[in-house]
Amino acid sequence: MAFTKFILLTLAVASNVLAQNDACDGPSITISSSGDAQKIANCKTFNGDVIIDSTASGQIAINGVQQIKGDVTCNNATQLTAITSDQLNTITGTFSLTGLTIMSTLQFDSLTGVNKINWVGLPALQSLNFAQGVQQANQVYISNTQLNNLNGIELQAVSAMDINNNPYLTDVNVNDLKNVTTALSFSANGRDLEISFPNLEDAANLTFRNVSKVSMPSLSNVGGSMGFYSDSFKTFSAPNLTETGGTLAFVDSPELSNLSFPALTQIGGGFLIANNTALKAIAGFPKLKTIVGALDFAGAFGSVSMPSLNDVRGGSNVQTTSTNTTICDLFNQAHSAGVIKGVNTCLTNKAHPETNPSATSGGTSSTSTSSSKKNSGVTFGPSAPLTGLSALFAAIFFL
């Protein structure tokens, strides 16, 4: 009799263990309430996707589970106000939240690692409550939220980060970020957005639109392109940047008056400076020697100084409202000396300077297509425009 009871007890325990294992093995669970989430609360690891249903309302608490090997998604749950978790530390798939119109609380006390973050259409979310900070993520996409900072995103490296259309975002400081392997982009966020990456050293591609300040004092290498568009800062400095693999561009930033790239030696694509009305002198590139692409300068500048430039492998287009004709004299000399390899077009006293024009008119022009080697001490040059980057060209000149 006792033996029979023992066997029955053993079978009951085994049955419970198997049931628990089944609950932890997915392939997915759909959650409409915190009660539904309790089904995986005893799982150290849940092997599958966690789907918060669009009918969910109020707060959803995903407690107990420590790792989700799959996605966590919630789409169009318009009555959901909060998502919280006490022990979840890793999401191996995508953490996707979209169309959550009144969700104001996102609290994950232990989360440190996510493969992909995709948060779109969270207009009530003002801050992140991530006590440990997300330290690992491959991709981050955040759009159309009310976030005023990115505190809680504490990445050391990221493949791609795209932060756009967050109108209240005014402060971004990812102190530990050192490496961006694909692209980092900020656009159409708060008008007073200040961005700081104090330890960023290496990046593939960087794009900044509509920002008031960008600080990257440790940046030493950009493998692709780096572009600044319609920004409101007055100065920009990259004290340790030595080269870019692609285009360097400053466009449509009316308050920009000073650039400083004291260590830059090579631009691997085009060099574009255009429509920065406060920039009266193009300078701050004392060591720049090579521009692999095209040089394209358009604006109100009265001087261009690049004392080390000796190789522009593309062409050059220089147009300015200034009446200083010596600018074109110097560019023509650089072209004649073979420093500028492509077609050289230069216009001073141009009412409306243009980038990469198909025709030149309305100013005092000087165009040269020869490549003789006289006056070889003068260096200047750009290259042809890059496909898909119509505004991104490169231009260099030495006084």
N, C-alpha and C positions, 0 to 999 in steps of 0.2 A: 504493500500500500504506500509506504513511504517512498519507495523507489518510483512508483507511478507518479506521485506528486512531484518528485524531483524532475522527472522527465517532462511533465506538463509545464513546470516552471521554466525549465530550460528552453522549451519550445516557445513559450510566451516571450521570454527575453530575446530569443533569436528573431522572433517575428517582429518585435518592436525595433530591433536594430536594422532589420531589412527594410522596414517601413520608413525608418529615418533615412537610410541610405537612398531609398527610392525618392524621397522628398528632396534630397540634395543633388540628385542626378539629372534634373531638368527633363527635357531639353529647354523648358521655359516655365515661367510662372507669371500669371497675370494677377495684378494686385488692384483691387478696388477700394480697399480699406486697410487700416493697420492690422486688423484681424487676419486678413489674408497673408500679410507679411510674416505673421507668426509661424506660418508653415515652414519657413526656412530659418527661423530664429536659432534653432539648435545645430545648424550646419556651420561648421568652421569654414567650409568652402561650398559654394553653390555652383554646380557645373551647368550653366545655361544662362539664358537671357531673363532679365527681370523687366517686365512690362507693366508700367503703371497705367491703368485703363483711363480712357478719356472721361469716364463717368465718376472718377475719384473726386472727392471733395474734402475740404478741411485739410487736416494734416495727415500725411503718410509717414509712418516711422518704420524704417527698415533696420531693426535692431538684432543684435546677436551675431549674425553672419559677419565673417571677417574678410572673405574674398569672394568675388563674383567672377567666374571665368566665362564671361560673355558680355553682353550689352546691358546697360540700364537705360531705358527709354520711357519718355512720357510726352505724348503729343496731344495738344488741344484739350487738356483737362482744364476747362475754363473756370471751374469752381474750386480748384486746388489752391490752398494758401501756403502750404509748407511741405518740404521734404526733409526728413532728418534721418540720421543714422549714428549710432553710438560707437560701433566697433568696426565697421567696414573700412578696410585700409587699402584695398586694391580692386580696380575694375579693369579686367584685361581687354575689354572691348571698347565700345563707344559709349560715353556718358552723354546722352542726347535729350535735351529738354527744349521743346518748341511749342509756341502758342499757348503759354501758361499766363493768362492775362492778369490774374490777381495774385500769383504766387510771390510772396514778399520775403519768405525765409528759406534759405538753403543752408542747412547746418549738418556738416559731416565732421564729427569730432576726431576721427582717426584716419581719414582719407589722405594718402600720400602719393598713390600711383594710379594713373589712368592712361589708357592707350590714346584715346581721342576724346576731346571735349567739343561738343557741338551744342551751343546754347543760342537760340534764336527766338526773338519775340517774347521777351520776359519783361514787360514794361513796368512791373511793380517791384522788381528786384533791385535794391539799392546797395546791398553789400553781401559779401560772402562770409559765412561763419565756418571756416576750416581751421580748426585749432592747431593741427599739425602742419598744415600747408601742403598743397600738391607740389611735390618735388620732382616727379617724373611724369612726363606726358609727351607723346610723339607729335600730336597735332592739337592746336587750340583754335577754335573759331567761336567768337562771341560777337553777336550782332543784335541791335535793337533791344537793349536793356536800359535800366535806370542806374546801373552801377556808377559810382563816383570814383572808385579806385579798383585795383586788382589785388588788393591785399588777400592773401590766401593762395595766390598763384606764386609759388616759390621755386620755379624751375631752375635747374642747373644747365639743361640742354633741351632743345626742342627742334623738331624737323621744320614745322610750319606753324606760325602764329598769325592770325588775321583778326584784328580788332576793329570793328567798323560800326558806324551809325549808333553809337552810344552817347546821346547828347549831353549827359550829365557827367561823363568821364573827364575828370580834370587832373588826375594824378596817377601815374604808373611808375612804379619803382620795383623792378625785379632784380634785386640785389645780387642774387647768386648766378644769374644767367651768364654763361660763358661762351656758348656755341649755338649757332642757328644753322642747321644743315641744308635747308631748302629755301625758306623765305620768311621774312617778318614784315608785316604791313599794318599800319595804322591809318585810318581815313575816316573823315566825317564824324568825328567824335566831338567832345566838348571844345568850344572855341579856345578855351584857356588851357588846354591839355598840355601838361609838362611831363616829359618822358625821361626816365633815367635808367640806364643800364650800366652801372659803374664798373662792372667786371666783364662785360662782353668783349671778347677778344677776336672771335672769328665768326663771320656770317657769310652765307651764300648770297642772299639778296635782301636789300633793305629798302622799304618804301615808307615815306612819311608824308601825309597830306593833312593840311588844316591843323597843325599843331603849333603851340606857342614856344616850346622849348624842347630840344633834344640834346641829351648829354650821354656821350659814349667815350669817356676818356681813355679806356683801355683798348679800344678797337684797333687792331693791327693789320687785319686782312679781310677784304671782302672778295669772295671768290667770283661773284657775279656783279650785278649792278647795284648802285645806291642812288636813290632819287628823292628829292624834296620838292613838294608841289603845293602852292597856295598856302604856305606857312606864314606865321606872323612873328617869328623870331627875328632879331636884329643881327645877331652874330651866330656863326657856327664854327666849331673847332673840332678837328680830329687829330690830336697831337701825336698819336702813335700809329696812325694808318700809313702803311708803306705802299700798298698797291690795291687796285681793284681789278677783277677779271673782266668786268663789263663796263657799262656806261656810268658816268658820274654826272648828275643833273641837279640844277637849281632853277626852278621855273615858277613864275607868277607869285613871288614872295615880295610884296611891295615895301616891306620894312627892312629887308636884308641889306646891310651896309658893309659887312665885313666877313671874310672867309679866311680860315687859317688851317692849312694842311702842311705843317713844317717838315714832315717826314715822307710825304708822298713822292714816289719816284716814277710810278707807272700807272696809267689808266688803260685798262685792257679793252675798252670799247670806245664809245664816243664821249665827248666832253661838252655838255650843254649848259649854258648859262643864259637865261632869257627872261625878259619882262620882270626884272627886279629893279624897280624904278629908283630905289635909294642907293643902289650899288653904283658908285661913281668911279670906282677903280677895280679892275679885276687883278687881284694880287693875292699873295699868301700861299704861293706854291713854289718856294725857293729851290726845291730839289727835284721837281718834276722834269723828267728827261724824255719820257716816251708816251705818246698817245697812239694807241693801236687803231682807233676808230677815227671819227670825224670831229672836227672842232666847229662848234656852232655857238656864236655869241651874238645876242641881240638885246639892246637896251639903251641906257643913257650914260654909259661909262665914257670917261675921257682918257683913260689910259689902261694898258694891259702890260703886266710885268710877270715874266716867267724866265728867270735868268739862266736856268739849266736846260731848258727844253731844246732838244736837238733831233727829234725824230717824231714827225707826225705822219702816220702811214696812210691816212685818208686825206680828204680835202678840208677846206676851211671856208666858213661863211661868217663874216663879221659885219654887223650892221649896228650903227649907233646914231643917236640924235646929236652927238657931239660934233663940233666943227673942226676938231683936231685932226687934220689930214695926215699928220705924221704916223697915226695908227696904221693907215693903209700902206704908207711907205715901208714900215717895218714888216708888215705881213708879206708884202710883195718881195722884199729882200729875202725873207725866210723861204718863200716859195722858190725864188730864183736860185737860192743856195741848195735846194734839194731837201730842205728840212721838211717842208710840206709836200707830200708826194702827189696828192690829188689836186683837183681844181681849186684855185684860191679866188674867192669873191669877197670884196671889201667895199663897204659903203659908209661914208660919214655924212653928217647933216641929213640923215634920213628921218622924215617926219614920223613914220610908222615902221620901225625896224621889224624885220621878219626873220624867222628861222627857216633855213633850208628852202629858199624861194626857188620857184621854177623860172622866174624871170626877175631881173633887177631894174628898179626904176625909182625916180623921185629923190635921188640923192647924188652926192658926188661919188662916182664909182671908180673903182680900180680893180680890174680882173686880170689874172695872170694864169696861164696854163703851161708855161715852160718850166723846165726843171734843170736849168744850168747850175753849175757849181760855184758861181761867183758869190762873194759876200757870205761865205760859209760860216762865219762867226755868228750869224743871226739864226735863231732857232724858233720855229713856230709850226703848228699844224694840227689838223683834224682828219677824220675819215668819213667814209660814206655812212649814211644813216642806217641804223639797225632795223631789220625787219620786225614789224610789230611794235616798234617803239618810235613812232613818228616824231616825237619831240626830243628823243634822246640822241644828241650828237655831242661831239667833243671839240673844243676849240682851245688853242694855246698860243700865247704870244710873249715875246721878250722885248723889253725896252733896252 
